[in-house]
Amino acid sequence: MAQDTMINLSQPVVLVGLMGAGKTTIGRRLAQALHVPFIDSDHEIIEAAGCSISDIFALYGETIFRDLEQRVLIRLIS
């Protein structure tokens, strides 16, 4: 397979796990190996909220964070 050829996956690959488990590291490596784009959902959440994840928790609580996280994930996999 050529280096610049991207694989057309029929479904997105989503890594789920505890904070600090290595999802971003593994995701970047997997995307590179598959020649597909990598999207970090934490980055997308921060962009959507306009503040850090720790600020979202501090200002609005876990329930609001989880709602935002779910909406961002649904948008990303749609």
PDB file of N, CA, C and O in Angstrom:
ATOM      1  N   MET A   1       0.851  -1.177   0.000  1.00  0.00           N
ATOM      2  CA  MET A   1       0.000   0.000   0.000  1.00  0.00           C
ATOM      3  C   MET A   1       0.890   1.232   0.000  1.00  0.00           C
ATOM      4  O   MET A   1       1.861   1.298   0.754  1.00  0.00           O
ATOM      5  N   ALA A   2       0.568   2.202  -0.836  1.00  0.00           N
ATOM      6  CA  ALA A   2       1.342   3.433  -0.906  1.00  0.00           C
ATOM      7  C   ALA A   2       1.195   4.229   0.383  1.00  0.00           C
ATOM      8  O   ALA A   2       0.156   4.188   1.041  1.00  0.00           O
ATOM      9  N   GLN A   3       2.245   4.946   0.728  1.00  0.00           N
ATOM     10  CA  GLN A   3       2.246   5.727   1.962  1.00  0.00           C
ATOM     11  C   GLN A   3       1.140   6.775   2.000  1.00  0.00           C
ATOM     12  O   GLN A   3       0.585   7.044   3.066  1.00  0.00           O
ATOM     13  N   ASP A   4       0.807   7.376   0.847  1.00  0.00           N
ATOM     14  CA  ASP A   4      -0.180   8.447   0.838  1.00  0.00           C
ATOM     15  C   ASP A   4      -1.601   7.960   0.568  1.00  0.00           C
ATOM     16  O   ASP A   4      -2.513   8.777   0.446  1.00  0.00           O
ATOM     17  N   THR A   5      -1.805   6.663   0.473  1.00  0.00           N
ATOM     18  CA  THR A   5      -3.127   6.100   0.247  1.00  0.00           C
ATOM     19  C   THR A   5      -3.863   5.975   1.575  1.00  0.00           C
ATOM     20  O   THR A   5      -3.346   5.395   2.530  1.00  0.00           O
ATOM     21  N   MET A   6      -5.077   6.527   1.626  1.00  0.00           N
ATOM     22  CA  MET A   6      -5.876   6.431   2.834  1.00  0.00           C
ATOM     23  C   MET A   6      -6.852   5.273   2.695  1.00  0.00           C
ATOM     24  O   MET A   6      -7.423   5.063   1.625  1.00  0.00           O
ATOM     25  N   ILE A   7      -7.041   4.533   3.754  1.00  0.00           N
ATOM     26  CA  ILE A   7      -7.996   3.434   3.771  1.00  0.00           C
ATOM     27  C   ILE A   7      -9.385   4.021   3.963  1.00  0.00           C
ATOM     28  O   ILE A   7      -9.568   4.942   4.760  1.00  0.00           O
ATOM     29  N   ASN A   8     -10.357   3.498   3.241  1.00  0.00           N
ATOM     30  CA  ASN A   8     -11.733   3.935   3.398  1.00  0.00           C
ATOM     31  C   ASN A   8     -12.419   2.958   4.349  1.00  0.00           C
ATOM     32  O   ASN A   8     -12.909   1.910   3.930  1.00  0.00           O
ATOM     33  N   LEU A   9     -12.449   3.313   5.635  1.00  0.00           N
ATOM     34  CA  LEU A   9     -13.095   2.463   6.634  1.00  0.00           C
ATOM     35  C   LEU A   9     -14.599   2.625   6.519  1.00  0.00           C
ATOM     36  O   LEU A   9     -15.094   3.733   6.312  1.00  0.00           O
ATOM     37  N   SER A  10     -15.328   1.524   6.653  1.00  0.00           N
ATOM     38  CA  SER A  10     -16.783   1.612   6.585  1.00  0.00           C
ATOM     39  C   SER A  10     -17.383   2.104   7.898  1.00  0.00           C
ATOM     40  O   SER A  10     -18.520   2.574   7.924  1.00  0.00           O
ATOM     41  N   GLN A  11     -16.634   1.998   8.973  1.00  0.00           N
ATOM     42  CA  GLN A  11     -17.081   2.460  10.290  1.00  0.00           C
ATOM     43  C   GLN A  11     -15.925   3.174  10.976  1.00  0.00           C
ATOM     44  O   GLN A  11     -14.766   2.825  10.748  1.00  0.00           O
ATOM     45  N   PRO A  12     -16.214   4.166  11.810  1.00  0.00           N
ATOM     46  CA  PRO A  12     -15.125   4.816  12.542  1.00  0.00           C
ATOM     47  C   PRO A  12     -14.550   3.879  13.601  1.00  0.00           C
ATOM     48  O   PRO A  12     -15.240   2.993  14.104  1.00  0.00           O
ATOM     49  N   VAL A  13     -13.301   4.084  13.923  1.00  0.00           N
ATOM     50  CA  VAL A  13     -12.658   3.360  15.013  1.00  0.00           C
ATOM     51  C   VAL A  13     -12.687   4.287  16.222  1.00  0.00           C
ATOM     52  O   VAL A  13     -12.189   5.410  16.153  1.00  0.00           O
ATOM     53  N   VAL A  14     -13.262   3.829  17.322  1.00  0.00           N
ATOM     54  CA  VAL A  14     -13.387   4.636  18.526  1.00  0.00           C
ATOM     55  C   VAL A  14     -12.696   3.902  19.665  1.00  0.00           C
ATOM     56  O   VAL A  14     -12.998   2.740  19.938  1.00  0.00           O
ATOM     57  N   LEU A  15     -11.768   4.585  20.328  1.00  0.00           N
ATOM     58  CA  LEU A  15     -11.089   4.000  21.476  1.00  0.00           C
ATOM     59  C   LEU A  15     -11.716   4.551  22.743  1.00  0.00           C
ATOM     60  O   LEU A  15     -11.869   5.764  22.891  1.00  0.00           O
ATOM     61  N   VAL A  16     -12.078   3.662  23.655  1.00  0.00           N
ATOM     62  CA  VAL A  16     -12.733   4.036  24.897  1.00  0.00           C
ATOM     63  C   VAL A  16     -11.913   3.480  26.054  1.00  0.00           C
ATOM     64  O   VAL A  16     -11.466   2.334  26.010  1.00  0.00           O
ATOM     65  N   GLY A  17     -11.718   4.285  27.080  1.00  0.00           N
ATOM     66  CA  GLY A  17     -10.983   3.805  28.237  1.00  0.00           C
ATOM     67  C   GLY A  17     -10.841   4.900  29.273  1.00  0.00           C
ATOM     68  O   GLY A  17     -11.273   6.035  29.075  1.00  0.00           O
ATOM     69  N   LEU A  18     -10.232   4.534  30.369  1.00  0.00           N
ATOM     70  CA  LEU A  18     -10.027   5.470  31.467  1.00  0.00           C
ATOM     71  C   LEU A  18      -9.056   6.581  31.081  1.00  0.00           C
ATOM     72  O   LEU A  18      -8.216   6.401  30.199  1.00  0.00           O
ATOM     73  N   MET A  19      -9.175   7.724  31.742  1.00  0.00           N
ATOM     74  CA  MET A  19      -8.266   8.829  31.538  1.00  0.00           C
ATOM     75  C   MET A  19      -6.834   8.355  31.811  1.00  0.00           C
ATOM     76  O   MET A  19      -6.569   7.701  32.820  1.00  0.00           O
ATOM     77  N   GLY A  20      -5.939   8.687  30.921  1.00  0.00           N
ATOM     78  CA  GLY A  20      -4.544   8.318  31.090  1.00  0.00           C
ATOM     79  C   GLY A  20      -4.196   6.914  30.636  1.00  0.00           C
ATOM     80  O   GLY A  20      -3.069   6.461  30.836  1.00  0.00           O
ATOM     81  N   ALA A  21      -5.152   6.216  30.024  1.00  0.00           N
ATOM     82  CA  ALA A  21      -4.913   4.830  29.609  1.00  0.00           C
ATOM     83  C   ALA A  21      -4.094   4.735  28.323  1.00  0.00           C
ATOM     84  O   ALA A  21      -3.585   3.663  27.998  1.00  0.00           O
ATOM     85  N   GLY A  22      -3.961   5.837  27.591  1.00  0.00           N
ATOM     86  CA  GLY A  22      -3.176   5.830  26.363  1.00  0.00           C
ATOM     87  C   GLY A  22      -3.985   5.862  25.088  1.00  0.00           C
ATOM     88  O   GLY A  22      -3.469   5.535  24.020  1.00  0.00           O
ATOM     89  N   LYS A  23      -5.256   6.252  25.181  1.00  0.00           N
ATOM     90  CA  LYS A  23      -6.117   6.278  23.994  1.00  0.00           C
ATOM     91  C   LYS A  23      -5.562   7.189  22.901  1.00  0.00           C
ATOM     92  O   LYS A  23      -5.564   6.820  21.727  1.00  0.00           O
ATOM     93  N   THR A  24      -5.092   8.363  23.275  1.00  0.00           N
ATOM     94  CA  THR A  24      -4.575   9.305  22.288  1.00  0.00           C
ATOM     95  C   THR A  24      -3.313   8.761  21.630  1.00  0.00           C
ATOM     96  O   THR A  24      -3.172   8.828  20.409  1.00  0.00           O
ATOM     97  N   THR A  25      -2.411   8.231  22.418  1.00  0.00           N
ATOM     98  CA  THR A  25      -1.169   7.675  21.874  1.00  0.00           C
ATOM     99  C   THR A  25      -1.456   6.529  20.920  1.00  0.00           C
ATOM    100  O   THR A  25      -0.933   6.493  19.807  1.00  0.00           O
ATOM    101  N   ILE A  26      -2.285   5.598  21.357  1.00  0.00           N
ATOM    102  CA  ILE A  26      -2.630   4.445  20.514  1.00  0.00           C
ATOM    103  C   ILE A  26      -3.423   4.907  19.291  1.00  0.00           C
ATOM    104  O   ILE A  26      -3.196   4.423  18.182  1.00  0.00           O
ATOM    105  N   GLY A  27      -4.345   5.837  19.491  1.00  0.00           N
ATOM    106  CA  GLY A  27      -5.142   6.343  18.375  1.00  0.00           C
ATOM    107  C   GLY A  27      -4.298   6.988  17.301  1.00  0.00           C
ATOM    108  O   GLY A  27      -4.524   6.758  16.113  1.00  0.00           O
ATOM    109  N   ARG A  28      -3.328   7.793  17.701  1.00  0.00           N
ATOM    110  CA  ARG A  28      -2.439   8.429  16.724  1.00  0.00           C
ATOM    111  C   ARG A  28      -1.639   7.377  15.954  1.00  0.00           C
ATOM    112  O   ARG A  28      -1.503   7.459  14.733  1.00  0.00           O
ATOM    113  N   ARG A  29      -1.119   6.399  16.674  1.00  0.00           N
ATOM    114  CA  ARG A  29      -0.335   5.342  16.019  1.00  0.00           C
ATOM    115  C   ARG A  29      -1.201   4.501  15.083  1.00  0.00           C
ATOM    116  O   ARG A  29      -0.778   4.155  13.980  1.00  0.00           O
ATOM    117  N   LEU A  30      -2.409   4.179  15.527  1.00  0.00           N
ATOM    118  CA  LEU A  30      -3.323   3.386  14.698  1.00  0.00           C
ATOM    119  C   LEU A  30      -3.705   4.155  13.434  1.00  0.00           C
ATOM    120  O   LEU A  30      -3.698   3.599  12.335  1.00  0.00           O
ATOM    121  N   ALA A  31      -4.036   5.432  13.597  1.00  0.00           N
ATOM    122  CA  ALA A  31      -4.395   6.257  12.439  1.00  0.00           C
ATOM    123  C   ALA A  31      -3.231   6.341  11.457  1.00  0.00           C
ATOM    124  O   ALA A  31      -3.431   6.274  10.244  1.00  0.00           O
ATOM    125  N   GLN A  32      -2.027   6.486  11.977  1.00  0.00           N
ATOM    126  CA  GLN A  32      -0.849   6.547  11.110  1.00  0.00           C
ATOM    127  C   GLN A  32      -0.657   5.223  10.373  1.00  0.00           C
ATOM    128  O   GLN A  32      -0.376   5.212   9.174  1.00  0.00           O
ATOM    129  N   ALA A  33      -0.806   4.122  11.082  1.00  0.00           N
ATOM    130  CA  ALA A  33      -0.633   2.800  10.465  1.00  0.00           C
ATOM    131  C   ALA A  33      -1.694   2.533   9.404  1.00  0.00           C
ATOM    132  O   ALA A  33      -1.407   1.897   8.391  1.00  0.00           O
ATOM    133  N   LEU A  34      -2.919   3.012   9.625  1.00  0.00           N
ATOM    134  CA  LEU A  34      -4.018   2.800   8.681  1.00  0.00           C
ATOM    135  C   LEU A  34      -4.100   3.885   7.612  1.00  0.00           C
ATOM    136  O   LEU A  34      -4.888   3.779   6.672  1.00  0.00           O
ATOM    137  N   HIS A  35      -3.277   4.936   7.759  1.00  0.00           N
ATOM    138  CA  HIS A  35      -3.283   6.064   6.829  1.00  0.00           C
ATOM    139  C   HIS A  35      -4.652   6.735   6.794  1.00  0.00           C
ATOM    140  O   HIS A  35      -5.188   7.037   5.728  1.00  0.00           O
ATOM    141  N   VAL A  36      -5.197   6.958   7.973  1.00  0.00           N
ATOM    142  CA  VAL A  36      -6.482   7.653   8.105  1.00  0.00           C
ATOM    143  C   VAL A  36      -6.294   8.825   9.064  1.00  0.00           C
ATOM    144  O   VAL A  36      -5.348   8.825   9.852  1.00  0.00           O
ATOM    145  N   PRO A  37      -7.167   9.815   9.014  1.00  0.00           N
ATOM    146  CA  PRO A  37      -7.036  10.950   9.928  1.00  0.00           C
ATOM    147  C   PRO A  37      -7.318  10.541  11.376  1.00  0.00           C
ATOM    148  O   PRO A  37      -8.097   9.625  11.640  1.00  0.00           O
ATOM    149  N   PHE A  38      -6.672  11.235  12.294  1.00  0.00           N
ATOM    150  CA  PHE A  38      -6.908  11.035  13.722  1.00  0.00           C
ATOM    151  C   PHE A  38      -7.646  12.245  14.253  1.00  0.00           C
ATOM    152  O   PHE A  38      -7.249  13.382  13.995  1.00  0.00           O
ATOM    153  N   ILE A  39      -8.712  12.011  14.989  1.00  0.00           N
ATOM    154  CA  ILE A  39      -9.463  13.095  15.642  1.00  0.00           C
ATOM    155  C   ILE A  39      -9.494  12.795  17.124  1.00  0.00           C
ATOM    156  O   ILE A  39      -9.953  11.732  17.541  1.00  0.00           O
ATOM    157  N   ASP A  40      -9.007  13.730  17.919  1.00  0.00           N
ATOM    158  CA  ASP A  40      -9.000  13.587  19.370  1.00  0.00           C
ATOM    159  C   ASP A  40     -10.292  14.195  19.918  1.00  0.00           C
ATOM    160  O   ASP A  40     -10.488  15.408  19.840  1.00  0.00           O
ATOM    161  N   SER A  41     -11.166  13.365  20.468  1.00  0.00           N
ATOM    162  CA  SER A  41     -12.459  13.862  20.953  1.00  0.00           C
ATOM    163  C   SER A  41     -12.286  14.863  22.087  1.00  0.00           C
ATOM    164  O   SER A  41     -13.091  15.786  22.213  1.00  0.00           O
ATOM    165  N   ASP A  42     -11.258  14.706  22.915  1.00  0.00           N
ATOM    166  CA  ASP A  42     -11.025  15.700  23.976  1.00  0.00           C
ATOM    167  C   ASP A  42     -10.781  17.077  23.375  1.00  0.00           C
ATOM    168  O   ASP A  42     -11.307  18.075  23.866  1.00  0.00           O
ATOM    169  N   HIS A  43      -9.995  17.130  22.327  1.00  0.00           N
ATOM    170  CA  HIS A  43      -9.742  18.407  21.649  1.00  0.00           C
ATOM    171  C   HIS A  43     -11.044  18.983  21.092  1.00  0.00           C
ATOM    172  O   HIS A  43     -11.290  20.185  21.195  1.00  0.00           O
ATOM    173  N   GLU A  44     -11.862  18.136  20.510  1.00  0.00           N
ATOM    174  CA  GLU A  44     -13.144  18.575  19.950  1.00  0.00           C
ATOM    175  C   GLU A  44     -14.082  19.084  21.047  1.00  0.00           C
ATOM    176  O   GLU A  44     -14.822  20.045  20.835  1.00  0.00           O
ATOM    177  N   ILE A  45     -14.054  18.444  22.212  1.00  0.00           N
ATOM    178  CA  ILE A  45     -14.871  18.887  23.347  1.00  0.00           C
ATOM    179  C   ILE A  45     -14.407  20.254  23.820  1.00  0.00           C
ATOM    180  O   ILE A  45     -15.227  21.131  24.091  1.00  0.00           O
ATOM    181  N   ILE A  46     -13.104  20.440  23.920  1.00  0.00           N
ATOM    182  CA  ILE A  46     -12.532  21.723  24.347  1.00  0.00           C
ATOM    183  C   ILE A  46     -12.924  22.820  23.360  1.00  0.00           C
ATOM    184  O   ILE A  46     -13.293  23.922  23.766  1.00  0.00           O
ATOM    185  N   GLU A  47     -12.845  22.520  22.071  1.00  0.00           N
ATOM    186  CA  GLU A  47     -13.242  23.491  21.040  1.00  0.00           C
ATOM    187  C   GLU A  47     -14.722  23.852  21.164  1.00  0.00           C
ATOM    188  O   GLU A  47     -15.092  25.023  21.076  1.00  0.00           O
ATOM    189  N   ALA A  48     -15.566  22.838  21.368  1.00  0.00           N
ATOM    190  CA  ALA A  48     -17.011  23.071  21.463  1.00  0.00           C
ATOM    191  C   ALA A  48     -17.368  23.894  22.698  1.00  0.00           C
ATOM    192  O   ALA A  48     -18.245  24.756  22.645  1.00  0.00           O
ATOM    193  N   ALA A  49     -16.685  23.623  23.804  1.00  0.00           N
ATOM    194  CA  ALA A  49     -17.006  24.300  25.064  1.00  0.00           C
ATOM    195  C   ALA A  49     -16.323  25.652  25.196  1.00  0.00           C
ATOM    196  O   ALA A  49     -16.810  26.533  25.905  1.00  0.00           O
ATOM    197  N   GLY A  50     -15.204  25.814  24.520  1.00  0.00           N
ATOM    198  CA  GLY A  50     -14.460  27.060  24.642  1.00  0.00           C
ATOM    199  C   GLY A  50     -13.668  27.154  25.936  1.00  0.00           C
ATOM    200  O   GLY A  50     -13.244  28.240  26.332  1.00  0.00           O
ATOM    201  N   CYS A  51     -13.469  26.013  26.599  1.00  0.00           N
ATOM    202  CA  CYS A  51     -12.655  25.982  27.816  1.00  0.00           C
ATOM    203  C   CYS A  51     -12.127  24.563  28.018  1.00  0.00           C
ATOM    204  O   CYS A  51     -12.537  23.634  27.322  1.00  0.00           O
ATOM    205  N   SER A  52     -11.224  24.409  28.966  1.00  0.00           N
ATOM    206  CA  SER A  52     -10.603  23.106  29.201  1.00  0.00           C
ATOM    207  C   SER A  52     -11.599  22.119  29.822  1.00  0.00           C
ATOM    208  O   SER A  52     -12.635  22.512  30.358  1.00  0.00           O
ATOM    209  N   ILE A  53     -11.261  20.850  29.734  1.00  0.00           N
ATOM    210  CA  ILE A  53     -12.104  19.821  30.336  1.00  0.00           C
ATOM    211  C   ILE A  53     -12.162  19.994  31.851  1.00  0.00           C
ATOM    212  O   ILE A  53     -13.222  19.837  32.455  1.00  0.00           O
ATOM    213  N   SER A  54     -11.029  20.316  32.463  1.00  0.00           N
ATOM    214  CA  SER A  54     -11.048  20.534  33.917  1.00  0.00           C
ATOM    215  C   SER A  54     -11.934  21.724  34.279  1.00  0.00           C
ATOM    216  O   SER A  54     -12.589  21.709  35.321  1.00  0.00           O
ATOM    217  N   ASP A  55     -11.961  22.757  33.432  1.00  0.00           N
ATOM    218  CA  ASP A  55     -12.860  23.891  33.677  1.00  0.00           C
ATOM    219  C   ASP A  55     -14.322  23.496  33.508  1.00  0.00           C
ATOM    220  O   ASP A  55     -15.178  23.954  34.264  1.00  0.00           O
ATOM    221  N   ILE A  56     -14.614  22.650  32.525  1.00  0.00           N
ATOM    222  CA  ILE A  56     -15.991  22.182  32.339  1.00  0.00           C
ATOM    223  C   ILE A  56     -16.458  21.464  33.599  1.00  0.00           C
ATOM    224  O   ILE A  56     -17.557  21.718  34.093  1.00  0.00           O
ATOM    225  N   PHE A  57     -15.616  20.560  34.123  1.00  0.00           N
ATOM    226  CA  PHE A  57     -15.965  19.845  35.353  1.00  0.00           C
ATOM    227  C   PHE A  57     -16.154  20.816  36.512  1.00  0.00           C
ATOM    228  O   PHE A  57     -17.127  20.708  37.258  1.00  0.00           O
ATOM    229  N   ALA A  58     -15.232  21.764  36.668  1.00  0.00           N
ATOM    230  CA  ALA A  58     -15.285  22.698  37.800  1.00  0.00           C
ATOM    231  C   ALA A  58     -16.490  23.632  37.718  1.00  0.00           C
ATOM    232  O   ALA A  58     -17.139  23.907  38.727  1.00  0.00           O
ATOM    233  N   LEU A  59     -16.782  24.113  36.519  1.00  0.00           N
ATOM    234  CA  LEU A  59     -17.855  25.099  36.363  1.00  0.00           C
ATOM    235  C   LEU A  59     -19.239  24.479  36.246  1.00  0.00           C
ATOM    236  O   LEU A  59     -20.216  25.031  36.751  1.00  0.00           O
ATOM    237  N   TYR A  60     -19.325  23.321  35.573  1.00  0.00           N
ATOM    238  CA  TYR A  60     -20.632  22.762  35.239  1.00  0.00           C
ATOM    239  C   TYR A  60     -20.898  21.365  35.781  1.00  0.00           C
ATOM    240  O   TYR A  60     -22.048  20.932  35.843  1.00  0.00           O
ATOM    241  N   GLY A  61     -19.846  20.660  36.171  1.00  0.00           N
ATOM    242  CA  GLY A  61     -20.014  19.328  36.732  1.00  0.00           C
ATOM    243  C   GLY A  61     -19.921  18.223  35.700  1.00  0.00           C
ATOM    244  O   GLY A  61     -19.914  18.462  34.493  1.00  0.00           O
ATOM    245  N   GLU A  62     -19.850  16.998  36.217  1.00  0.00           N
ATOM    246  CA  GLU A  62     -19.664  15.835  35.352  1.00  0.00           C
ATOM    247  C   GLU A  62     -20.853  15.581  34.446  1.00  0.00           C
ATOM    248  O   GLU A  62     -20.666  15.181  33.297  1.00  0.00           O
ATOM    249  N   THR A  63     -22.057  15.798  34.920  1.00  0.00           N
ATOM    250  CA  THR A  63     -23.248  15.526  34.104  1.00  0.00           C
ATOM    251  C   THR A  63     -23.235  16.359  32.831  1.00  0.00           C
ATOM    252  O   THR A  63     -23.506  15.841  31.748  1.00  0.00           O
ATOM    253  N   ILE A  64     -22.924  17.639  32.951  1.00  0.00           N
ATOM    254  CA  ILE A  64     -22.866  18.514  31.775  1.00  0.00           C
ATOM    255  C   ILE A  64     -21.715  18.091  30.868  1.00  0.00           C
ATOM    256  O   ILE A  64     -21.859  18.072  29.645  1.00  0.00           O
ATOM    257  N   PHE A  65     -20.562  17.749  31.472  1.00  0.00           N
ATOM    258  CA  PHE A  65     -19.441  17.282  30.659  1.00  0.00           C
ATOM    259  C   PHE A  65     -19.836  16.052  29.865  1.00  0.00           C
ATOM    260  O   PHE A  65     -19.570  15.984  28.665  1.00  0.00           O
ATOM    261  N   ARG A  66     -20.467  15.077  30.510  1.00  0.00           N
ATOM    262  CA  ARG A  66     -20.840  13.829  29.819  1.00  0.00           C
ATOM    263  C   ARG A  66     -21.847  14.104  28.704  1.00  0.00           C
ATOM    264  O   ARG A  66     -21.801  13.454  27.660  1.00  0.00           O
ATOM    265  N   ASP A  67     -22.748  15.048  28.910  1.00  0.00           N
ATOM    266  CA  ASP A  67     -23.702  15.416  27.867  1.00  0.00           C
ATOM    267  C   ASP A  67     -22.972  16.019  26.674  1.00  0.00           C
ATOM    268  O   ASP A  67     -23.241  15.654  25.529  1.00  0.00           O
ATOM    269  N   LEU A  68     -22.059  16.932  26.935  1.00  0.00           N
ATOM    270  CA  LEU A  68     -21.273  17.536  25.870  1.00  0.00           C
ATOM    271  C   LEU A  68     -20.418  16.490  25.161  1.00  0.00           C
ATOM    272  O   LEU A  68     -20.326  16.482  23.933  1.00  0.00           O
ATOM    273  N   GLU A  69     -19.798  15.614  25.937  1.00  0.00           N
ATOM    274  CA  GLU A  69     -18.982  14.543  25.379  1.00  0.00           C
ATOM    275  C   GLU A  69     -19.817  13.671  24.436  1.00  0.00           C
ATOM    276  O   GLU A  69     -19.374  13.339  23.337  1.00  0.00           O
ATOM    277  N   GLN A  70     -21.009  13.309  24.864  1.00  0.00           N
ATOM    278  CA  GLN A  70     -21.879  12.467  24.044  1.00  0.00           C
ATOM    279  C   GLN A  70     -22.257  13.172  22.748  1.00  0.00           C
ATOM    280  O   GLN A  70     -22.227  12.564  21.678  1.00  0.00           O
ATOM    281  N   ARG A  71     -22.612  14.447  22.838  1.00  0.00           N
ATOM    282  CA  ARG A  71     -23.002  15.187  21.638  1.00  0.00           C
ATOM    283  C   ARG A  71     -21.840  15.310  20.656  1.00  0.00           C
ATOM    284  O   ARG A  71     -22.027  15.179  19.446  1.00  0.00           O
ATOM    285  N   VAL A  72     -20.646  15.560  21.177  1.00  0.00           N
ATOM    286  CA  VAL A  72     -19.468  15.665  20.318  1.00  0.00           C
ATOM    287  C   VAL A  72     -19.167  14.322  19.665  1.00  0.00           C
ATOM    288  O   VAL A  72     -18.882  14.269  18.469  1.00  0.00           O
ATOM    289  N   LEU A  73     -19.226  13.241  20.430  1.00  0.00           N
ATOM    290  CA  LEU A  73     -18.958  11.917  19.871  1.00  0.00           C
ATOM    291  C   LEU A  73     -19.961  11.537  18.795  1.00  0.00           C
ATOM    292  O   LEU A  73     -19.587  10.972  17.767  1.00  0.00           O
ATOM    293  N   ILE A  74     -21.222  11.838  19.022  1.00  0.00           N
ATOM    294  CA  ILE A  74     -22.251  11.548  18.015  1.00  0.00           C
ATOM    295  C   ILE A  74     -21.948  12.330  16.742  1.00  0.00           C
ATOM    296  O   ILE A  74     -22.051  11.792  15.639  1.00  0.00           O
ATOM    297  N   ARG A  75     -21.578  13.595  16.892  1.00  0.00           N
ATOM    298  CA  ARG A  75     -21.227  14.400  15.708  1.00  0.00           C
ATOM    299  C   ARG A  75     -20.025  13.803  14.978  1.00  0.00           C
ATOM    300  O   ARG A  75     -20.017  13.739  13.749  1.00  0.00           O
ATOM    301  N   LEU A  76     -19.027  13.372  15.715  1.00  0.00           N
ATOM    302  CA  LEU A  76     -17.809  12.838  15.093  1.00  0.00           C
ATOM    303  C   LEU A  76     -18.039  11.526  14.349  1.00  0.00           C
ATOM    304  O   LEU A  76     -17.409  11.286  13.319  1.00  0.00           O
ATOM    305  N   ILE A  77     -18.920  10.686  14.846  1.00  0.00           N
ATOM    306  CA  ILE A  77     -19.116   9.389  14.191  1.00  0.00           C
ATOM    307  C   ILE A  77     -20.237   9.408  13.159  1.00  0.00           C
ATOM    308  O   ILE A  77     -20.472   8.414  12.472  1.00  0.00           O
ATOM    309  N   SER A  78     -20.920  10.530  13.052  1.00  0.00           N
ATOM    310  CA  SER A  78     -22.011  10.637  12.052  1.00  0.00           C
ATOM    311  C   SER A  78     -21.450  10.914  10.668  1.00  0.00           C
ATOM    312  O   SER A  78     -22.209  11.035   9.707  1.00  0.00           O
TER     313      SER A  78
END
